[in-house]
Amino acid sequence: MIPTLVVDDDHEVAGIHTGFLLAHGAFDVVGAAHTGARALELADELRPRLVLLDIHLPDMTGIDVLRALRNRPGEPLDVIAITAARELDTVRAAVAGGVLHYLVKPFNAAVLNQRLDHYVAYRRELDAHAVDGSAALDQGRIDQLLRTTAGAGAGGAPSGPVTVATPKGLSAPTLDAVMLDLRGHGRGTSASDVADRLGMARVSARRYLEFLVSRGQARIVPQYGSAGRPEKFYVWTDGGRAG
C-alpha cells in the first residue's frame, strides 16, 4: 500500500480522488488537505510517498507547494498534478518541479487509473532495485525506470498516451501544453486559438498540432466559415475525456 496525500481546495473533489485511490487497491490515503499550508504540514507529519496535488489553492499555488516539498529534508516524495490549470508557464513549472504526471480536469476514472498503474509499476521497479542492493544503477536500469514512469511496460512498449517523444525543433513542455489544451476542447480547436491561449506563434502551434496528427493523437475536421473557406480544426483522439 502506497501512503498518499490528496491536496485539493474542493472538499468534494478531494473525496472523489480519495475514492479513486481506494478503489484502485494499491493506495492508502493517509490524509487530505485543502490549502497549501495544510498540505505542507501533513506532508511533514504523515510522510506520504505520493501527493496528488491541485494547482489552484486558496493560500498559495500548487507550484509553490511543489517547490516547498522538493526543498524539505528527508526522502523525496512523488507528485502527480491534478488540476484545471492549462497555462503553459504552469505546465513548465510543474514539469521542472518533477511531477510524474500532469492530469487536466475533467477526466474519467480510466485515465487516472492508467496513471496510477504506471506509478505502481514505477514504485515496484524502485523497490526491486532496493531489494537486490543495486544502489548504483547502470544505464539500462535507469532507462527502464524512466520508461516505467512514462507508461511503458517491462518490454519497453508504451501502454498508454502518457508521454510523446518530440522531434528536433519541438520542445516536450510545449508539446505537453498543446496536448493538454487540445484535450480540454473536446469539439476541436484551431491553431490560432491554441496559439492565443498559450501565448505562442500560430505557425508554431500548427507545427505541434500537425505532429499530434502524424502520431494519430489528433485528427483534422474542416470547419466552414461564413465565406465558405474551410479552416482546420484539430480534435484530440488519443485518450478518453469526461464531459
N, C-alpha and C positions, 0 to 999 in steps of 0.2 A: 504494500500500500504506500502510495506516494503522498506525503503530507502536503496539502495545498492550501494556499490563502487566496480567497476571492476578494477582489477590490473593485467596487462599482458604486457610484453615487446613488443609483436607483436601487432601493431595497428589493423591489420585486424582481428586477433583472438579476441581482446578485443571487436571489433564491432560485431563479431558473438555471443559472450557471451551476449553482451548487447541485441541483437535481441532475444536470447532465453529467457532472463529475461522479456523483454517487452511482448513477445508472451504469456508467462505464465499467465500474468494478475494480479499477486499479488505483483509485484515488481516495484519500481520506481528507475531507475538508475540515481543517483544524480551526478555521476562523473566517470571518467576513468583515471587511472594513468599508466604510462609505465616505471616508475622507483620506487625503494623503497622509496627514499626521497620524491617524489611527493605523493606517497600513504599515507605516514605519515602526510604530510601537509593537504591533502584532508580529511583524517580521522578526524583531529582536526577541520578543517573548516566546513565540511559538517555533521559531526556526524551521519554517517550511522549506521544502526542496523546490517547489514550484509556486509562482504567483500568476494568477490570471488578472491582468491589470487593465483597468479602464484609463483612458487618457483625459477625459473630461471629469475633473473632480472639483468640489466647491472651494477648496482652500489652496490647492496647488495643482499643477498639471501632472499627468501621469509620467511625463518625461522627467520632471523634477524628482518624482518618486523613484523612477528607474535609476537616475544618476545617484541618488542617495543610497539606494540598495547596492549599487556597484561599489560605492566607497565604504561600505560598512565592513568591519573586521569579520573574520571567520570564513567558513566555507561559502563560496559563491552560490547563489541560488539562480534558478532558471525562471525566465519570464516569458509569458505569452500575452501579447497585447490584444485585447478585445474591445473595440471602440467604434464609434461612428466617425471618428476623425479621419479625413482623407487628404488633408493638406500635404503637399509634397515635403515641406520642411519638417512636419511632424513625423512622416514616414521615415525620412532620412535620419532624424534624431533617434527614432526608435531602433532603426537598424544599427546605427552607430553605437547605441547603448547595449546592443547584444540580445535583442529579443529573438526568440527562436521562431516565432510565427507572429503574423500581424493579421488579425481577422477583423473585417469590417462588418458592423451590424447594418441590416439584419442578415442572418444566415440561418441555415437549417441545422438540425441535430447531426446529420450525416457529415457536414463539413467540419464541425467541431470535433466529432468523434474521430475523423480521419487524422486531424492534427494531434489529438490525444494519443491515438495509436502510434503515430510517428514518435511522439515524445517517450512513450513507454519503451519502444524499441531502442531509442537512444539511451535511456537510463539502463536498460539491460546490457547494452554494449559497454557502457562505463563500468557497471558493476562486474561484468565478466573480466574486464581488464584488471580491475582492482583485486579480484579473487586470485587470478593467476600471477599476481605480483609484478605485472608489467607497468611499473610506474612511468618508465620511459617508453613511448610509443614510436614505432617505426612509421614511415610514410604511408604504408599500406593500411595500417590500423587507423591512422589519423584520417585518411581518405574515407574509410568505412564509416567512421563516426560522423563525418560531415554528410555523407550520403544518407545515413540513417536520419539525421536531424532534418534533412531536406525532404524526406519522404521516400527514400529508396530502400528496397528490401535487401536481404542478405546477399542476393545475387547482383546487386547494384542497379536493378531496373527500377525506375520510378514507379511508385504505387499510387500516385495522385498528383494533381496540379498544384504543387506547393511552391516550387521554385523553377525558374527557367534560366538556362544558360544563355547569356547575351553575346551577340556577335560584336565584332570590333565597331566602335563608334556609338554603341548603346550602353548606357550605364544601368546596372542592376537596380539601384534605388529608384531611378526614374521609371524604369520598366514596372517595378512593383507599384509605384504610384499610379501609373496609367492603368494597370490591371485592376487596381482597387477602384479607381474612378469608373472604369468601364463596367465592372461588376455592380456598381451602385446605380446604374442606369439601365434597367432591365429591358426597356423598349428600344435601346440603342442611342447613340450619340454621335455627333460629327467630330472631326478632327479639330475644327475651330472651337467648338465648345470645350473639348478636353483641354486645348491649349489655354483658353481663357481661365478655366477653373484652376489649372495647375501652374499658371504663370510661365508658360513656355511658348516657343515659336510654333506656329501652326504646322510648318513643314516638319519640325521635329516630332510633334505629336503624331503626324501622319506616318512617319517612319516607324514609330513604336507600334502603332495600331496595325500597320501592314505586316510587321514582324509577327504580331499575335495571330493575324490571319494566316500567315505562312505556317505557323505552328498548329493550326486548327483550333486555337483557343478563342477565336473571334470569327465572325462572318460579316460580309458586307450586304446590307439591304438598301437598295436605292430608294431615296425619298424625293418626291417631285414637288417643287415649289410652285408658286403662282405663275412663274414664267415658263413652266414646263420643263426646265432643265433639271436633270436628276442630280442629287447630292448624295455622296456616300455616307451612309450611317453604319456604324460598327456596333455589333451586338455580341456580348460575351456568350460563349457556348460551352466553355470547359468548367464544370463545377456548378452545383445547384445553388440557388439563392431563394431564401424565403421571402415571399412578397408581403 
